[in-house]
Amino acid sequence: MQPLKGLILSGGKGTRLRPITHTSAKQLVPVANKPVLFYAIEAMAQAGIDQVGIIIAPETGDEVRYAAGDGSRFGVRLTYILQEQPAGLAHAALTAEPFLGDSPFVMYLGDNLLQGGIEDLVVAFTEHEPDALILLTPVPDPENYGVAELSDGAVVHLVEKPSAPRTDLALVGVYMFTSCVHDAARAIEPSARGELEITDAIQRLVDDGRRVEPHIVKGWWKDTGRLDDMLAANRLVLDTIQTRLEGELIDTQLDGRVVIERGARLERSAVRGPAIIGAGARLTDCYVGPYTAVGEGCEISGAEVEHSILLAGSAVRDLGRMESSLLGRNVKVGRDRRQPRAYRFMVGDNSEIGIP
Ligand code: G1P
């Protein structure tokens, strides 16, 4: 088999993560203070794939390009490929055809996180030489995913987001293909949501008698498309961190595994890990609880924050306890002492606020 190329999908509109995605690509939302997308690039590098194409959308492409650069810091060469319309995953593979040529490739959805990387899968793919290799995992809500049906260990039927799923085996957003997937993608019609679905292209391979090898994922997998999934991904990654203290601690107590990055300053506070406090953050008279990722330059004072993600530059001041929250960049949440006493908001489109 020729060397594999990589294709990471970092387009799409991210509607399920609005308002964050009004101003930023969903693939750049950080998990444990690192953009989700970077985990995919690192997985490619670890598996020895050095030519990686990244599909970008017109709205967020520049931001993605700026964040990931030429790939040299990951040890890969990145090529950016513009997909003008979010016309589906199979359409993205077709858009990348000039880059991919006739090479086999790994297609990785840039908002997916897969524990344990893809090295073993690349080995299985190159040794068994199927036409495609798909990853499956049982989920409680298969209607939200592509769903596969197996018979005697072979893939027989695939449906994209069925209303009445016949199995609970979801298609994980990491796929391995030989170049025959391009013809399959050309042969299918857009789905009800108007997209060329990769699920349908794989069904086409099955119908054409091609060999599609299923692999059941053993570790955890997360599609970070929704808030709860994002928080779950943050939990899973924070569970793997090791203590590292580079900031300044004054009268502050740390419990469990905590990362304090350069220039962060914690005063009269308590942090219970696993948690990460980003570079230059200021924490004063506060408590940060488990499974919290505080971004660069954030400020927390007189407040308790747990099980949350704060993007760079955000502030939480003089508040009770905030939990299970995702704050975008430069968001300010705090008590307002002006009269009359009232909630005062300035909130972007599609925001969600919960008040006890
Ligand atoms: C996409 C695929 C779906 C797959 C999922 C995995 O769904 O269409 O088959 O199960 O990714 O994350 P989307 O995120 O585009 O709704």
Residues whose N, C-alpha, C, O or C-beta is under 5 A from the ligand:
A	BS01	G1P	N144 Y145 G146 L171 V172 G173 T199 D223
